[in-house]
Amino acid sequence: MARPRKPAAKPRRTYHHGDLRHALVEEALRLAAEGGPEAVTVREVARRVGVSSGAPFRHFPDRTTLLTAVAEEAMKRFRQEILRALEAAGSKGPLERLRAIGSAYLRWAVRHPTFFEVISSRRLIDFEGSAALRADNEAVQRLMAGLIEEARLKGEVRDDADARSIVIAGRALVYGLARMQVDDHYASWGLQAGEVERMMDAALGLFIAGLAAPPPRVARKRRAT
């Protein structure tokens, strides 16, 4: 009688140099999307990737470095969303393109709340220690400042506020609107899920309208006496 054949052993997953780090970050992104930032641990990501619990520590010695890498990838995707929005805005005026940046910010935060929380919560990541995060953040700030300066040169923006104040105020607005969504505050204001994005867009529109320079006054002609 022939002896039963043993089942073929499953091939062990191997990684070339550099592949493991990428696999760990991608798995951490998926884990964060499923369970929030709190669900991401180095050991759990290692388990899901299929490597020993000690294997990731060469790339990520602690949870903060892993979440910082997650934030770097999320920030890169966020910046790509902004660039696509600007491309779609085409040759519209600078304030309309500034609004496109704000809309992209809000749209991305609503659709990816966990990633927004990771990149915005400095307690979770080492923002100052990440050259990539700082570079992407500064690039978005420069885009905004450049559009405000363009609008100023064209006489389309009010001249009683400097560009830096406008950039910070704009960022504060979209950050606050997005954070209210992440923290589920809108229900207490009587807003249904389908109304939130419309309300966000309306608030952004009010901000952009408030930046616009007032129309020039037309001198009234005196009536002949």
C-alpha positions as CSV (number, residue, x, y, z in Angstrom):
1,M,0.0,0.0,0.0
2,A,1.4,3.3,-1.0
3,R,2.2,5.7,1.8
4,P,0.1,8.9,1.7
5,R,2.0,11.9,0.4
6,K,2.7,14.7,2.7
7,P,1.1,18.0,1.7
8,A,3.6,20.4,0.1
9,A,4.9,22.9,2.6
10,K,3.8,26.5,1.9
11,P,6.7,28.6,0.6
12,R,8.0,31.0,3.2
13,R,7.4,34.6,2.3
14,T,10.7,36.3,1.6
15,Y,11.7,39.9,1.0
16,H,14.4,41.5,-1.0
17,H,16.3,44.4,0.5
18,G,13.9,47.3,1.1
19,D,10.7,45.3,0.5
20,L,9.9,44.5,4.1
21,R,9.8,48.2,5.1
22,H,7.3,48.9,2.3
23,A,5.2,45.9,3.2
24,L,5.1,46.9,6.9
25,V,4.0,50.5,6.0
26,E,1.3,49.3,3.7
27,E,0.0,46.9,6.2
28,A,0.1,49.6,8.9
29,L,-2.0,51.8,6.6
30,R,-4.6,49.1,6.2
31,L,-4.6,48.4,9.9
32,A,-5.1,52.1,10.7
33,A,-7.9,52.4,8.2
34,E,-9.6,49.4,9.8
35,G,-9.2,50.2,13.5
36,G,-7.8,53.7,13.9
37,P,-4.3,54.7,14.9
38,E,-4.7,53.0,18.3
39,A,-4.8,49.6,16.5
40,V,-1.4,50.0,14.9
41,T,1.4,48.2,16.8
42,V,4.7,47.0,15.4
43,R,4.0,43.4,16.6
44,E,0.5,43.3,15.0
45,V,1.8,44.6,11.7
46,A,4.5,42.0,11.8
47,R,2.0,39.3,12.4
48,R,-0.2,40.4,9.6
49,V,2.7,40.6,7.2
50,G,3.8,37.2,8.2
51,V,7.3,37.8,9.7
52,S,8.7,37.3,13.2
53,S,7.8,39.8,15.8
54,G,11.4,41.0,16.0
55,A,11.8,41.5,12.2
56,P,10.3,45.0,11.9
57,F,12.4,46.5,14.7
58,R,15.3,47.0,12.3
59,H,13.2,49.4,10.4
60,F,10.8,50.6,13.1
61,P,12.3,50.5,16.6
62,D,9.0,51.7,18.2
63,R,5.4,52.5,17.4
64,T,6.1,56.2,16.9
65,T,8.5,55.6,14.1
66,L,6.0,53.2,12.4
67,L,3.2,55.7,12.7
68,T,5.5,58.4,11.4
69,A,6.2,56.3,8.3
70,V,2.4,55.9,8.0
71,A,2.0,59.6,8.2
72,E,4.6,60.2,5.5
73,E,2.8,57.9,3.1
74,A,-0.6,59.5,4.0
75,M,0.8,63.0,3.6
76,K,2.2,62.1,0.2
77,R,-1.3,60.9,-0.9
78,F,-2.9,64.0,0.6
79,R,-0.5,66.2,-1.4
80,Q,-1.3,64.3,-4.6
81,E,-5.0,65.0,-4.0
82,I,-4.3,68.7,-3.7
83,L,-2.2,68.7,-6.9
84,R,-5.0,66.9,-8.8
85,A,-7.5,69.5,-7.5
86,L,-5.2,72.3,-8.8
87,E,-4.8,70.7,-12.1
88,A,-8.6,70.3,-12.4
89,A,-9.0,74.0,-11.5
90,G,-6.9,74.9,-14.5
91,S,-6.7,78.6,-15.3
92,K,-9.2,79.7,-12.8
93,G,-8.4,82.8,-10.7
94,P,-6.0,82.5,-7.7
95,L,-8.8,82.6,-5.1
96,E,-10.7,79.9,-6.9
97,R,-7.6,77.8,-7.0
98,L,-7.1,78.5,-3.3
99,R,-10.6,77.3,-2.7
100,A,-9.8,74.1,-4.7
101,I,-6.9,73.4,-2.3
102,G,-9.3,73.8,0.7
103,S,-11.9,71.6,-0.9
104,A,-9.3,68.9,-1.6
105,Y,-8.2,69.1,2.0
106,L,-11.7,68.6,3.3
107,R,-12.6,65.9,0.8
108,W,-9.5,63.9,1.6
109,A,-10.1,64.3,5.4
110,V,-13.7,63.1,5.1
111,R,-12.8,60.1,3.0
112,H,-9.7,59.2,5.0
113,P,-10.4,60.3,8.6
114,T,-7.9,57.9,10.2
115,F,-5.1,59.1,7.9
116,F,-6.1,62.7,8.6
117,E,-5.9,62.0,12.3
118,V,-2.4,60.4,12.0
119,I,-0.9,63.3,10.0
120,S,-2.5,66.0,12.2
121,S,-2.0,64.5,15.7
122,R,1.6,65.4,16.6
123,R,1.3,63.2,19.7
124,L,1.2,60.1,17.5
125,I,4.2,60.9,15.3
126,D,7.6,62.5,15.2
127,F,6.7,65.4,12.9
128,E,9.8,67.5,13.5
129,G,12.1,64.4,13.0
130,S,10.6,63.6,9.6
131,A,12.1,65.6,6.7
132,A,9.5,64.2,4.3
133,L,6.6,65.4,6.5
134,R,8.0,68.8,6.9
135,A,8.8,69.2,3.2
136,D,5.3,68.2,2.1
137,N,3.7,70.4,4.7
138,E,5.8,73.4,3.7
139,A,5.1,72.7,0.0
140,V,1.4,73.1,0.6
141,Q,1.9,76.2,2.6
142,R,4.0,77.7,-0.3
143,L,1.2,76.8,-2.8
144,M,-1.3,78.7,-0.7
145,A,1.0,81.7,-0.1
146,G,1.8,81.9,-3.8
147,L,-1.9,82.0,-4.8
148,I,-2.6,84.7,-2.2
149,E,0.3,86.8,-3.5
150,E,-0.9,86.3,-7.1
151,A,-4.4,87.4,-6.1
152,R,-2.8,90.5,-4.4
153,L,-0.9,91.4,-7.5
154,K,-4.1,91.2,-9.5
155,G,-5.9,93.3,-7.0
156,E,-8.3,90.5,-6.2
157,V,-7.6,90.1,-2.5
158,R,-8.1,92.6,0.4
159,D,-4.9,94.3,1.4
160,D,-5.5,94.6,5.2
161,A,-4.1,91.1,6.0
162,D,-0.7,89.7,5.3
163,A,-0.3,86.4,3.3
164,R,0.9,84.4,6.4
165,S,-2.1,85.4,8.4
166,I,-4.4,84.3,5.6
167,V,-2.6,81.0,5.2
168,I,-2.9,80.2,8.9
169,A,-6.5,81.3,9.1
170,G,-7.4,79.2,6.0
171,R,-5.6,76.2,7.5
172,A,-7.3,76.7,10.8
173,L,-10.7,76.7,9.1
174,V,-10.3,73.5,7.1
175,Y,-8.5,71.8,10.0
176,G,-11.3,72.7,12.4
177,L,-14.0,71.6,10.0
178,A,-12.2,68.3,9.3
179,R,-11.5,67.7,13.0
180,M,-15.2,68.2,13.8
181,Q,-16.0,65.4,11.3
182,V,-13.4,63.1,12.8
183,D,-14.6,63.7,16.3
184,D,-18.3,63.3,15.3
185,H,-19.4,66.8,16.4
186,Y,-21.7,67.6,13.5
187,A,-24.6,65.4,14.8
188,S,-24.9,67.7,17.8
189,W,-25.5,70.6,15.4
190,G,-28.4,68.8,13.8
191,L,-26.5,67.9,10.6
192,Q,-27.2,64.6,8.8
193,A,-24.3,62.7,7.2
194,G,-25.3,63.9,3.7
195,E,-25.3,67.6,4.8
196,V,-21.8,67.7,6.3
197,E,-19.8,68.1,3.1
198,R,-22.1,70.7,1.7
199,M,-21.8,72.7,5.0
200,M,-18.0,72.4,4.9
201,D,-18.0,73.7,1.3
202,A,-20.3,76.6,2.2
203,A,-18.1,77.6,5.1
204,L,-15.0,77.5,2.9
205,G,-16.9,79.6,0.3
206,L,-17.6,82.3,3.0
207,F,-13.9,82.4,3.9
208,I,-12.8,82.8,0.3
209,A,-15.5,85.5,-0.3
210,G,-14.2,87.3,2.7
211,L,-10.7,87.5,1.2
212,A,-11.9,89.2,-2.0
213,A,-11.1,92.9,-2.4
214,P,-14.2,95.1,-2.4
215,P,-15.3,96.5,-5.8
216,P,-13.9,99.9,-6.6
217,R,-16.2,102.8,-5.8
218,V,-17.6,104.7,-8.7
219,A,-17.5,108.4,-8.1
220,R,-21.0,110.0,-8.3
221,K,-21.4,112.9,-10.7
222,R,-22.8,116.0,-9.2
223,R,-26.0,117.2,-10.6
224,A,-25.8,120.5,-12.4
225,T,-27.5,123.3,-10.4
